[in-house]
Structure formats: C-alpha cells, structure tokens
Amino acid sequence: MSLSRKSFLQRLGVGVVGLSAARLFGAGTESVLPQLPTFRDSLDPTYWGAVRDAYRFDPQLHYFNTGGLGPCVDNVRQLVDEIAASLEHHVETGHHHYEEVRKVMAGFLDCGADEVAFVRNATEGNGIIAGGLALERGDEVIFESHAHPGGSFPWLLQAQRRGIAVRLFEPDPESPQGNLERIKELITPRTRVVQVSHVTAPTGIVMPVTAIAKLCAQHGMWFHIDGAQSAGMFPFSLREIGCDSYATSGHKWLGAPRETGVLMVRREKLDAVTPSLVGAYSGEVESLPGPLEFFAGAGRYEYGTRDSAKAFGLIGAVRWQEQVGRHQIAEHGRSLTERLREALSAVPDLEILTPSHPQLRASMLTVRSPRLSYRDLFGQLWGQHQMRCRPVSEQELNAVRISCHLFNRADEIDQLATAIDQAVRSA
C-alpha cells in the first residue's frame, strides 16, 4: 500500500467509530468505563467489589484462570460490538485508527510507537522473531524448560527447518541470580538468542529480565521476552528492561478481546527481523515487480485486513487498567496470592511450587499433592465448586495453577483455600 493511499484512508475514516471510541485515546473515559469509589487499600472490599461488578461473567463462577484467558470488562465488550456495527454500517475497515492505537500501547509498555506491531497473540509475536532472525544451522537459542508451547514451538520449528540448536535451562525457584547463572552456563560461541518468559506459565516464576538483557548485550545476543503472563499483571517499562523484542497477548491479564496481541521490536533492530508474512500495510511497491520496501516502523509485521474494532477493545482494556491503577492491580493480585499461600501452607501433603522469594513471584500460585493427580484436583474444584483454575501437566509437574487478578476477592480466596484443603484431606 502506498503512503498516499494510507493518508487518504486516514481522512476517509474520521468520525466513523464515534465519540465514545475516540475518547479512549484521551484522558476522559467517564462515558466509556464504569466509575469506581475511592481506593483505600489492596483488599478494600468496596473498591474491589465495584471492580468485579464491571464484569458480566457468570456470578456463580469463581474464575482463577486469567493466565489462560482473561474476561473483558462489559463496557469495553459493548464498545467493541458498537464499533464493529458502525464499521459494518459504513463498510469501512477502521485501519486509519491504528496509528493512534499504536501510540496508546507504546505509552502503556514504555517504548516507541514505531516499535509496536499488532499481532494476534504472543505466539504469533514469538514466531515472527524466531522465523525472522537471520540464523544458520548450528546457531543456538536458549530458553527455559517451562516455556509455554507458544514460546517453545516457534523455536522447535526453526530447529526442524534450519537446524537451530535448542538449549534449555530449568528455572531456579530460589534466586533471581540463579536463573541468570543457569543461562550463563549454557552460553557458547554459537549462542545467538536468549528467550525467557517474563513470568513462567506453569509456576509463575518472575524472571530477572533486566539482568538478562544486560547479559545478552554483553555477549551480542538477541534477547526476546515472551510476555504473555506479564502485561496487565504488573507494570514495567520495556525501555528500562532493555530487551530487543517483546511479545504479549491482550486476551490474558489485560482483559482485551481475543486476537489482540502486541509485538515490540527495538527501532534500531527492526532490520534484523525479516517479516514472516507480508501484504498491504507491511510496506509499499512503486510498481510491480518491485522492489518491496518495508515501512520504517514495526508496522511492517502487520498485513492485510484486520478486525480493527478489537483494537479499540485493547485500548479500552488499557484505559481500564489505568483507571483501576496498574500498581494497585499488581498489589491486589500479590495480596490475594499471599493470602492463599498462607492458608494453604497448613494443608498436609500439599506442595507450593511457586517461589516464596519476593522477586520471583507475583499473582499466580501453583500447587500439587501426592494424594491426588492434577486432573482430580482440578476436576473437584471445577465440578463441585465452580472454581476454574488451570491444570498444569507440563514437564510432569502434575499441578494446578491459580491466577489472582483484579476481579477476584479475598472471600473467594478463602473459599478456594478451604476447597483445596478438603480435596487433599479427603483423597
């Protein structure tokens, strides 16, 4: 697509999506998002009860699986439906709004707007990096053995296609420095890439990403973060972390619609990652047969017609997090998780796999018991109590993971602890 066509579409679409959607780009969101009472503390039942009321999932459901799929605030979901209907009414794509969406996401992640690309999910972002870097047979990539399939499979594909060597380290649950040392032990002259999960999916270990970024820079290695479990769980700055690339999903802790992922690639590193797929919006061709010239920013990784109404859902989710308070959300999740840890520490034959070290944990807790399998524990919590957790079968961990997020309440945590206690004791 040429730049002139792009500018024409921007002018054409002004006003199509309406005032409410446009307000998401600014500070005023009172007509879009639900109002909240004054915040008092991380477990204030009035405040967090009002937050929970903003969601419309089954009130009988105790939902503890945000690490898999996060619900969307009802107002935001309705807004997405309205925008989709408006775009359909005008027979427009809404692509002209993506540059504004890009600026909002850049502010949320603390990076440059030209470093942000919109993808379907973290898996697609991880795949773009794995498939786009210029690696040769025998080059090595290091990542942790607890990597989600969305983080590991893209590299396994490159191992099959290009002969890339995969080297794994077991996450250290005791020390941030220990994880750094385990990566150091695997580095060889052929190591080209290090990837870690910002927060590991099976047991919720928070990786020391800033220290890993410095290590990779010292060795001239690419550092990529699978951030599927971090964006929306706690605040961070990609600028301060210093990674080369970062991928996340909107549909987890951010509570955005499905297929609203984000990929960040450092401005000065963009030419090192060749797009896996291209099309309109990736670049331009003066006339066929070429050459194809990529656009200057990370938008080069975007292609073809997209559901732009969902992009407004992503912005709505960001604005909701900002309204609730990103630090308050993080502290609320940590407080609930610690409340659950303390209650479960008294349960016999129950092992807590998530680290107790404060720098290694956040808003997830994973437990297991030799008395019953993860299937049995998950099944009892779901079948008897409508408590939706996440079974953890990876690496034969045989566990159940609990995610604590902004819509969860302290009384729910107490009920969950009681249910787990009863399940283990009766096994």
N, C-alpha and C positions, 0 to 999 in steps of 0.2 A: 504493500500500500504506500502510495506516495505521501509526502508531507502535506501537499496541498489538499489532497482528499481528506486527510486526517483533520486538518483545520476546518474544512467545510463541514464535516460531521459534528465537530465540536459546536459550531454555530447553530447547526440544524437542530440539535437536541436540547437546547436551553429551554427549561421550563417543562419538559415532558414529564419528569418524575415528581413534580410538585414541591410545594413549600416545605412540608414536613421532612421530606428526604433531604432537601437542601440544607435544612437546619442541622443535620448531623455533621456537616462539615465545619460548623462554627461552634461557639460555646453554648448557645442557647438550645437546650433539648427538652425544655419543660413540657412542650406539646407532644413530644415523641415518647419519652421514657417516663415510667411511673415515679412519683415523688416518694422520698424516704424521710423518716423522722431524723432528729439529730442523733449523730453517732455518739455513743458513750464508751463502750469497750468491746473487745473482741468477741465476747459471749453475751452481749446485751440481747435478751430475748425479744424486746420490742423492735429493735432495729433489724435484727436478722430475720424475725418473723415477717416484717414488711418486705424484706428482700425475697423471702420464699414465696410470698403472695404474688410476686411479679411473674411467677412461673405457673403454667397451667397443666403440667403433667399430673397423672393420677394422684390425688391426695392420699390414697391408701398405700402408695408406693414409697418405700424408703430407698432412695437412689444413691448408691455409693460407687458408681462406675463412671465418673467423669473422665477418668483416664482412658476410657474406651469411646464414650460418646457423651457429650455434654448437652443438656437441654438448652433451648433458646428462650429468652425472655418473651413473653406473649406479645408485648407491644412491638418488639422487633420483628417477630414472626409475621404479625399482621401487616407491618410496614412493607416487608418483602413481598407479601401477596399483593398489596395495593400497587406497588411499583411494577411488579410483573404484569398486572392487569392494565396499568397505564401504558406501559411499553407495548403491550399487545394491541391496545386500543389505537395507538399512534403508529403501529407497525414499525417500531424502532428497536435498535439493539441496546442503546444506552451506553455504548462503549466510550462515548465522549466524556463520561464522568470518571473514567479510570484514573486519570492523572490526579484528580482531587483525592480519590480513594488512596492512591499511592502515597500522597503527602501525609494523610492521616496515619497510615500504617507505619511510615517512616518515623513519625513522631512517637508512636507507641513503642517501637523497637529501638529507637535512637540510632538511626542510620540515615543515609541519604535517600531521598525519594527516587533518584535514578539507580539506586542499588536494590530496589524492591521489584520483584516479579510476582504475579498472581498465578498460582498453580492450583491443582485440585486438592492436594493434601501434602503432608510431609513426605509420603512415599514418592510422589512424583518429583518433589524437590530434591530428595536424596538421589533419585535416579538420574536427574539431569546432571548432577555433579559427578556421579560415578561414570556415566556414559560420556560426559563431555570433556573430562580432563584428558590430556594427551599422555596416556600411559602406555608402556610397552610390556611385552612378555617378560615376566620375572620381576617387574616392579611390585612393590609391596604396599599393602594397606593394612593398618592396624585399627581394630575396633574391639569393643568389649563383647564377651560371650553372652551377655544379657541383651544384646541388641534386638529390637523388635524386627520381625520379618520385613517391615517397611524400610528398615535401616540396613539389614544384612543382605537381603535378597538382591538388591541392585549390584552389590559387590560380588556376590556369588555368580551373577550373570556375567560380569566382566571377567571373572576367573575362568568361566567356561569359554567365553568368546575370544578373549585377548590374552589369556594366560597370566592374569594378575594373581599374585600370591597373597592370600589372606592370612593374617596373623592375629590371633585372639589373646586377650588377657581377661582373667577372671576379676570382676570388680572387687576391690578391697572394701569391706563393710566397716573397717575400723578407723581408717585415717585418710583424709584427702591426699596427704603426701604419699601414702601407699599406692594410690591409683596413679599418681604421677610416676612413681618409681617403676611400676609394672609396665607402663608404656615405654619408659626409658630402656628397660631391659630388652625390649623387642626391636628397638631401632637398629637398623643395619644400613650400610651404604646404599641399599636398594629401596629403602623406605621412602615413599613419595607422599603418602596421605595418612593422616590420622583422623578418625571419626569417632566421636563419642555421643552417647545420648546425654543431653543436658540433665535429664532425670531418667534413670533406667526404668523401663516399663514394668518388669516383673516385681521388683522390690523397692522402687522409689529411692534409689541412691542418687544424690545430687553430686555431679562430677565437678571437680575444680577446673572449670573451663578456662578461666583467665590464666591460670598457671600453665595449663596445657597449651594454650595459644602462644605463650612466650617460649615454651619448649620447642614448639613446631617452627616458630620464626627463627630460632637459633640454628635449627638444622635445615632450614629451607624447605620444610614440608608443608603441604596444604593441610589446613585444619578445618574440618567440616563438623557442624553440630546438628544432630537430629534433635530438634527442639519440640517434638510433638507433645511432650509432657510438661513443658515449662511455660510457654506463652499463655498467660492467663492464670497460672498457678501463683506466680510471684513476679514482681517487677525486676527488670535487669536492663542493662544497656549493651547492645551489640558493639557500640563504639568502644566502650570500656573493656569489654571482653577481648576484642581484637581477633576474632576468628575470621577466616577467609570467606566462609559461607555458612548459612544457617537456614534450616527448613522447618516449618511448623504447619500444623493443621488448625483451621478455625473451629472445627466441629468438636473439639475436646474442651479444654479448660476455658477457652474464650467464649464458648456457648454461641457460636455463629452457625449459620446453615452449613450443611454438608457441601463438600467440594468448594471450600473457601480457604485454600492453603496459601502460604506465602513463602517465597524463596528470596533470601538476601545473598547477593554476591558483591564483594567489595569492588568499588568503582575501578580501582587500578588493576583488578584481577579478572575483569569481565572477559577479556580476550583469551584467557586461559581455559575458559569453559565453552566449548562449541555446543550450540543448541542441538538437542537430540531430534526435535521436530521443529519445523518452521512453517510459516504461512503468512497470510495477511496479519499485520501488526508486529511481525518479527523484524522487518526491515523493508527495503524497497529495491526495485529494479527499474532503471530508467526505461529500458525496453528489452524485450526478450531477444536473445537467450541469456542476458545478464551483463555484468555480474550482479550477484546479490550482495547488497551492503546492509549489514545489521544496523539497527538503531543503536545509538550511543549507550543507552542505559540497559538495565536488566529486563526491560520490556521485550528485549529480543527473544526471551524464553517463552513469550506468550504467542499464541497463534489461533487464528480462526474465530468464529462467532462464539460468544460465551453468554452465560446467564448472568447478566450484569445486575439484576435485581438482588442476587445473593451477595454481591459486593457491598451493597448498602446494608445487608444484614451483618456483614463483617464489621462495618463501621458502627452500626448500632450496638454490636456486642462490645466494641472498644469503648464507645461512649458510656455504656452501662457500667463497665469496669471502672472507668474514670469517675463516674458518679458515686458508685459504692465506695471507691477508694482502693487503689491497687495494693497499697501496703496493708490496708485493713483486711482485704480479702486474704492476703498471704498469712497475716497473723491469725485470722479466724480459722483458716484451714489447719495451721500448725497447732492452735489451741485445741481444736477438736481431735486431731490426731494424737496429741499428747494425753488428752483425757482418755481416749480409747486405749492407748498403750498402758497407762497406769491401771486402768480397770482390768485389762487382760493379763497383766503381769502376775496376777494372783491365780490365774487359771492353771490347774495342773496339766502337765503334758501338752503345753501349748508353747510353740517357739515363735518368737517375733523375729522375722528375717530383716526387716528394715532397720538400718543402723540407729543407734541411740546418739551418736556423735551429732551435735547441733548443726555442723556444717555439711553433714551428709544426708540430712532428712528435710522433708518439707510437709506436704499434705497427703501423703499416701502411707499406708501401713499394710504389710504383708505378713500373714501368719500361717502356720501349719501345725498339725498334730499327728503323732504316730498312731493315734487311736482311730482316725478315720481319714479317708482319702479326700483330696480337694473336691472331687465330684460329690461326695457325700456331704461335706460341709457346705459347699455352695448350694447343693440341692435342698438341704434343710433350711438354710437361711431364706432362700427364694420361695420354696414351696410352702413352708409353714408360717413365714413372717413377712413375705413380700419385700425382702431386703435384697436388693440387686447389687451384688459385688462382682468380682471378676475372677474366674478360675485361672490359676497360673500353672500351666503344665510345662512351660519352657524349661529346658535343662534339667528335667526331672525334679523340679522344685516342689511339686505336689502341694501347692499352697493356694490361698485365697487372698486377693488384694482388695483393700478398702480405700476409696478416694473420698476425701472430705473437702467439700467446696462451699461456696458462698450461700447456697440454698439449704445446706444441712444445718441441723440444730443440735444443741447439747443434749436434749432429751432423746433424740434419735440415736445419738452415740451411746447413751446409757442403755437403751433398748437393744442395740446391736451387741454390746458387750455381754449383756445378760443372755441373749440368744446363742452367742458363740460359747459361752460358759456352759450352758445347758446341753448344747450339742456335743461338746467334748466330754463332759462328765457322764453323759448317758451312753456314749459309744462303747 
